[in-house]
Amino acid sequence: MRFSAPPLSSSVPSSLAGAPPLSHQVLVERVLTLWLHENRDTHSIATELGIDGDEVCKIIEQSEGRRP
């Protein structure tokens, strides 16, 4: 009897297939640290963290009590 392994995408959690994703709370803290304490622009934050620029803006707006 021959067994075949399941496709890699279904057998390996996405966090192990590439760079592990940051938890949302860690991501929020990192975005706000870069924004507030390092005076970074949204594009450079998005590039460094590997997320979409819209997500960076949403995090900043929510921290300021605004709705995105």
C-alpha positions as CSV (number, residue, x, y, z in Angstrom):
1,M,0.0,0.0,0.0
2,R,1.3,3.4,-0.9
3,F,0.6,6.6,1.1
4,S,1.0,10.0,-0.3
5,A,1.7,13.0,1.9
6,P,-1.0,15.8,1.9
7,P,-0.1,18.9,0.0
8,L,2.3,21.1,1.9
9,S,-0.2,23.9,2.2
10,S,-2.6,21.7,4.2
11,S,0.0,20.0,6.4
12,V,2.1,22.9,7.4
13,P,0.6,25.8,9.3
14,S,1.0,29.1,7.4
15,S,3.1,30.4,10.3
16,L,5.7,27.7,9.5
17,A,5.6,28.0,5.8
18,G,7.2,31.5,5.8
19,A,7.8,34.3,8.2
20,P,5.6,33.9,11.2
21,P,2.8,36.5,11.2
22,L,2.7,39.0,14.1
23,S,-0.2,38.7,16.4
24,H,-2.6,41.5,15.9
25,Q,-1.8,43.1,19.3
26,V,2.0,43.0,18.7
27,L,1.4,44.4,15.2
28,V,-0.7,47.3,16.6
29,E,2.0,48.0,19.2
30,R,4.8,48.0,16.6
31,V,2.9,50.2,14.2
32,L,2.2,52.8,17.0
33,T,5.7,52.7,18.3
34,L,7.1,53.4,14.8
35,W,4.4,56.1,14.2
36,L,4.5,57.9,17.5
37,H,8.0,57.4,18.8
38,E,10.1,57.1,15.7
39,N,8.1,59.6,13.6
40,R,8.0,57.2,10.7
41,D,5.7,57.6,7.7
42,T,2.9,55.1,6.9
43,H,4.6,53.7,3.8
44,S,7.9,52.9,5.6
45,I,6.0,51.3,8.5
46,A,4.0,49.1,6.0
47,T,7.2,48.1,4.2
48,E,9.1,47.2,7.3
49,L,6.3,45.2,8.8
50,G,5.2,43.6,5.5
51,I,1.6,44.8,5.7
52,D,-0.6,46.9,3.5
53,G,-0.5,50.7,3.9
54,D,-4.2,50.8,4.4
55,E,-3.9,48.5,7.4
56,V,-1.3,50.8,8.9
57,C,-3.6,53.8,8.5
58,K,-6.5,51.8,10.0
59,I,-4.5,51.0,13.1
60,I,-3.4,54.6,13.5
61,E,-6.9,56.0,13.0
62,Q,-8.4,53.5,15.5
63,S,-5.7,54.4,18.1
64,E,-6.8,58.1,17.7
65,G,-10.4,57.2,18.2
66,R,-11.4,57.7,14.6
67,R,-13.2,55.2,12.5
68,P,-11.4,54.2,9.4
